[in-house]
Structure formats: structure tokens, C-alpha cells
Amino acid sequence: MNPVRDQSLMLYVYVIQSEKNEDWYTGYTNNLRKRFNQHNTGKSTWTKERGPWKIIYYEACLDEEDARSRENYLKTGMGKRYLKNRLKRFLSLTG
């Protein structure tokens, strides 16, 4: 079993940014393309009023518990600081 080739084993923790008001949304999924499409087509309750969205960060995990734990961390104050530091160059380019 090769986790790089077998995409069905991967879970993705992602951060998207609203192009409307620059709000961030953090989540996790096993199908990043499908989930991103749901956010941009208004099929996600939490994000439908604030789109369109762009993906600004994602990580791949092999275990759902790890993905859920990482999502929860990135939603904390320390996690948000981590993301802002990690995306420092991107954020300075976008304003």
C-alpha cells in the first residue's frame, strides 16, 4: 500500500480564504477538490454566504484522528499564529 499513490487514504486539513472579506475557514476532508467545490457552489452551510473562496493552505494526513486534531489546533490562537507565520509572504502579497 503506497499512501502517495492511493489518494483514498489521505485526509486533508485545509484553510480557505474568502475573496469577499478575507475571512478564513479551516476544515478537513478526504476529497479536497470536491469539498472546495462545495464551498464555492454554496453547498456548505458555514461558508455559502461568504464565497468565493481560494485555498491558501493544506496538509495531508494518513489518519482521521490526526486530521481532526490538526484542524482543531489550527483553529486555536497558537494555530492561527502558526498559519500567519507560515503564510507570511503570501499574506504580505495579498494585502
KOLNUMI-713083 format. One line per 8 residues: number of its first residue (from 1); their letters; for each residue x, y, z of C-alpha. Coordinates in nm, 4 decimals. Layout:
! residues N
NUM) a) X Y Z | ...
//
This chain:
! residues 95
1) mnpvrdqs) 0.0000 0.0000 0.0000 | 0.1507 0.3306 -0.1115 | -0.0099 0.6356 0.0591 | 0.1275 0.8705 -0.2062 | -0.0421 0.6786 -0.4879 | -0.3550 0.5705 -0.3008 | -0.5269 0.9068 -0.2527 | -0.8269 0.7453 -0.0828
9) lmlyvyvi) -0.6142 0.7022 0.2304 | -0.5331 1.0699 0.2598 | -0.7214 1.3232 0.4654 | -0.6636 1.6903 0.4064 | -0.6696 1.9696 0.6609 | -0.7251 2.2908 0.4695 | -0.7643 2.6640 0.5109 | -0.9635 2.8650 0.2609
17) qseknedw) -0.9918 3.2412 0.2423 | -1.2962 3.4380 0.1353 | -1.2331 3.6610 -0.1626 | -1.5207 3.8759 -0.0359 | -1.3941 3.9714 0.3093 | -1.0699 3.7709 0.3586 | -1.2218 3.5564 0.6382 | -1.0607 3.2157 0.6883
25) ytgytnnl) -1.2328 2.8803 0.7200 | -1.0491 2.5683 0.8417 | -1.1725 2.2153 0.7860 | -1.0716 1.8638 0.6909 | -1.1891 1.6207 0.4257 | -1.0919 1.3078 0.2378 | -1.1625 1.4734 -0.1005 | -1.0178 1.8232 -0.1164
33) rkrfnqhn) -1.1318 1.9049 -0.4705 | -1.4905 1.8006 -0.4032 | -1.5048 1.9840 -0.0696 | -1.3551 2.3008 -0.2177 | -1.6159 2.2885 -0.4938 | -1.8899 2.2555 -0.2292 | -1.7633 2.5696 -0.0564 | -1.7619 2.7658 -0.3816
41) tgkstwtk) -2.1040 2.6488 -0.5002 | -2.2851 2.7319 -0.1753 | -2.3352 2.3711 -0.0639 | -2.1623 2.4267 0.2694 | -2.3810 2.5920 0.5323 | -2.0966 2.7710 0.7098 | -1.9371 2.9235 0.4024 | -2.2113 2.9756 0.1450
49) ergpwkii) -2.2674 3.3459 0.2197 | -1.9002 3.4456 0.2174 | -1.7641 3.2994 -0.1081 | -1.5993 3.2793 -0.3496 | -1.3093 3.1073 -0.1769 | -0.9486 3.0281 -0.2529 | -0.7337 2.7589 -0.0916 | -0.4441 2.9194 0.0916
57) yyeaclde) -0.3078 2.6193 0.2847 | -0.3481 2.2442 0.3174 | -0.1780 1.9474 0.4796 | -0.2206 1.5749 0.4144 | -0.2731 1.3229 0.6966 | -0.2968 0.9445 0.6945 | -0.5266 0.9141 0.9947 | -0.8645 1.0778 1.0623
65) edarsren) -0.7858 1.1377 1.4283 | -0.4648 1.3175 1.3284 | -0.6533 1.5293 1.0745 | -0.9236 1.6223 1.3261 | -0.6619 1.7037 1.5879 | -0.4652 1.9183 1.3424 | -0.7820 2.1019 1.2351 | -0.8657 2.1778 1.5978
73) ylktgmgk) -0.5108 2.3037 1.6622 | -0.5160 2.5338 1.3582 | -0.8376 2.6901 1.4915 | -0.6715 2.7881 1.8216 | -0.4837 3.1124 1.8824 | -0.1495 2.9322 1.8589 | -0.2586 2.7562 1.5405 | -0.3657 3.0825 1.3801
81) rylknrlk) -0.0289 3.2360 1.4707 | 0.1429 2.9332 1.3167 | -0.0533 2.9795 0.9938 | 0.0102 3.3529 0.9780 | 0.3820 3.2925 1.0254 | 0.3830 3.0086 0.7716 | 0.1909 3.2191 0.5170 | 0.3746 3.5434 0.5922
89) rflsltg) 0.4935 3.6021 0.2341 | 0.1563 3.5104 0.0828 | -0.0317 3.7375 0.3230 | 0.2011 4.0323 0.2543 | 0.1387 3.9898 -0.1201 | -0.2388 3.9837 -0.0830 | -0.2630 4.2878 0.1366
//
